[in-house]
Amino acid sequence: MKKKLRIFSLGGNEVSPMGLKDPKTGKSINPDIDLQWQRTIDTCRMIANIIEQYPDDLYVLTHGNGPQVGNILLRAEYSRAILHPLPLDICGADTQGAMGYMLAQLSNELTTRGIHKLVAETVTQTVVKHDDPDFKNPSKYIGLTYSKEEAQERSAKDGWDVKLYGTDKDGAEVWRRVVPSPEPFDIVEARIVDQQVHSGMIPISVGGGGIPVVEIQPRIVDNEEIYECAHHVVFRRPFKTGQAPARIFSGVEAVIDKDLASALLGAMLIKFAKARGEELEVSLTIFTNEDGAKFHYKKPDQRDLRKLTLAEAKHYLETSPEDFPAGSMGPKMKAIIRFLESGGSTAYITKTALFEKTIKGEAGTTVTAR
């Protein structure tokens, strides 16, 4: 009997609510932990509704971490005089643990409904390549905004890459730090996630796209393999002729798109299932703030893209890339295309609350392999 696996890719806003305003001052509110917990539990209840309706299906949760990493970097800014800064791989690991813990409260919600499934966070490493072009020309904006002078000072003092982000309401230039966002091509703990799914658990995986790591190639010195990792960590083993290098990984300063990582995880789980001789129908749902993808977004002739085939999605992305910006819908469409090309059955872009309407074709965007 063919099993169905549903991968739910949650935005960081599914834990940290966005757009909150102080009713008295009208200023934006950075959600505290209580507000984040309330948002997380709301999300868990919506996911529990889906699981309750489809109890025989398998599930994997993934999530973004943009707001959470932003908070870590903000704390680092305020404490620069007394505390060391945190590299981005550690920020990713921190948020995976904290957000995974919060989202794992889904277990509690399911238990109250008589559904006994273990929701398990796995801190995951996502492998990228040393020579990814984004390391030479970083593209991902992170952290606070600065004037041009402030940004150039931080670049000179701290070695940051900085780029013009835009202009403010007065026309002044706004600059931000940029970091590499390399392509994911392997997930170190993917087989652990596969075993969790196979045993009926609900894994939480590739949080924030996963901790970015590269595979270290050894130097051979005096019949010894020497693996030099970040932070002056070194691993050694005897060299033997014909021996394949050990798989040694080390973190890098980068962030990985969580939807591309989710698509990769889906492809790997499909591959593992096939190797066991199992038929597994896998879907990917990308939850976001928008009711699906739009053509000519925020223009007078905007229209919903409710149903697309893989070929149509590729056509739209190739011929009208401006409708799918790099910072929002572009990576989501790219992830869906990769997922379906790797054997996925169906992919969706929607809001969490609109999932049921989306699978009926009444909301969101549905993309099918054919």
C-alpha positions, 0 to 999 in steps of 0.5 A, spaced: 500 500 500 502 506 497 504 511 503 503 518 503 508 523 506 506 530 507 512 535 508 510 542 511 515 547 510 513 553 515 516 560 515 519 563 521 513 567 522 509 561 524 513 561 530 514 569 531 508 573 529 509 579 524 506 586 523 504 587 530 503 594 532 503 598 539 496 600 539 498 606 543 504 609 539 503 605 532 510 603 533 512 596 531 513 590 536 518 585 536 514 579 539 517 577 546 517 569 548 510 569 550 507 572 543 512 567 540 509 561 544 502 563 542 503 564 535 507 557 535 501 554 539 496 557 534 500 554 528 501 547 532 493 547 532 492 548 525 497 542 523 494 538 528 487 539 525 490 537 518 493 530 522 487 529 525 483 529 518 489 525 515 491 520 521 494 515 516 499 519 513 506 521 514 509 528 516 515 532 516 516 539 519 521 544 516 521 551 518 525 558 517 528 562 522 529 569 519 526 573 525 529 569 530 536 569 527 535 577 526 534 577 534 540 573 535 544 578 531 541 584 534 543 582 541 550 581 539 550 588 536 547 591 543 552 586 547 559 587 542 563 591 548 562 585 553 560 578 549 563 575 542 559 575 536 556 568 534 558 565 527 552 564 523 552 556 523 552 557 531 546 562 530 542 556 525 544 551 530 541 555 536 535 557 533 534 549 530 534 547 537 529 553 540 524 553 535 524 545 534 523 545 542 517 550 541 514 546 535 515 539 538 509 542 542 505 539 537 505 532 541 502 535 546 496 538 542 496 531 538 495 528 545 489 532 547 486 529 541 488 522 542 493 522 537 499 519 540 505 521 535 512 523 537 514 529 534 522 529 534 527 535 533 533 533 529 539 538 529 541 538 521 547 540 517 546 541 510 552 541 506 554 546 501 560 546 496 566 551 497 566 553 490 559 556 490 558 562 487 555 566 492 561 565 497 564 570 492 558 574 491 554 574 497 546 575 496 542 574 502 541 580 506 541 579 514 541 584 520 540 591 521 540 597 517 545 602 516 547 608 513 553 607 507 558 610 512 556 605 518 556 599 513 563 601 510 565 602 517 563 595 519 566 592 513 573 595 514 572 593 522 569 586 522 570 584 515 563 584 513 560 584 506 555 590 505 550 592 499 545 597 498 539 595 500 534 601 498 532 608 500 528 610 506 522 614 506 527 621 505 531 618 500 537 616 504 541 610 502 539 604 506 545 599 507 545 592 510 550 586 511 550 580 506 552 573 507 552 567 502 546 563 501 549 557 497 545 551 494 544 545 498 546 539 495 546 534 501 543 533 508 548 529 513 542 527 518 537 525 512 538 518 514 536 519 521 530 523 519 528 517 514 528 512 520 524 517 524 519 517 518 519 510 517 518 509 525 511 513 525 515 519 528 514 526 526 521 529 525 522 537 525 528 537 520 533 542 516 530 548 521 533 555 517 535 551 511 540 547 516 546 548 519 551 550 513 557 546 512 562 544 507 566 537 506 573 538 508 579 535 504 585 532 507 592 534 507 597 528 507 603 529 511 608 524 513 603 518 512 597 522 516 591 525 513 589 532 516 583 535 516 583 542 518 576 545 520 573 552 522 575 555 529 582 551 529 579 544 530 583 539 527 582 531 526 587 526 524 587 519 521 593 514 518 593 515 511 592 509 507 593 508 499 586 508 495 583 510 502 577 514 500 577 521 504 573 521 511 567 525 511 569 531 515 564 537 515 565 544 518 561 550 519 561 556 514 558 563 515 552 562 510 545 561 510 541 556 506 534 557 503 529 553 507 525 551 502 530 549 497 533 545 503 526 542 504 525 540 497 532 536 497 530 533 504 524 530 500 528 528 494 532 524 499 526 521 502 523 519 496 530 516 494 531 512 501 524 509 500 525 507 493 531 503 495 527 499 500 522 497 495 517 502 498 512 506 494 512 513 497 507 519 495 511 525 497 508 532 497 511 539 499 507 544 502 510 551 503 506 555 508 507 563 507 504 569 508 501 569 501 495 566 499 499 562 493 503 565 488 501 571 484 502 573 476 504 580 476 504 581 483 501 587 486 500 590 479 493 592 476 493 586 472 495 581 478 492 574 478 492 568 482 496 562 480 491 557 482 493 550 479 500 549 475 503 543 472 511 543 473 512 545 465 508 551 466 511 553 473 518 553 469 515 557 464 513 562 468 519 562 472 524 563 466 520 568 462 517 572 468 522 572 473 520 579 476 514 576 478 517 571 483 523 576 487 529 573 489 527 575 497 520 572 497 516 567 491 522 566 487 526 561 491 519 557 493 518 556 486 525 554 484 524 549 490 517 546 488 520 545 481 526 541 484 522 537 488 517 535 483 523 534 478 526 529 483 520 525 484 515 529 488 507 528 487 504 535 488 507 541 491 503 547 494 504 554 496 499 557 501 497 560 508 497 555 514 489 556 515 488 555 508 491 548 507 484 544 506 481 549 501 488 549 497 488 541 496 481 542 494 483 548 489 480 553 492 486 557 495 493 557 494 497 555 489 498 547 487 503 545 482 503 538 479 508 534 476 504 533 470 
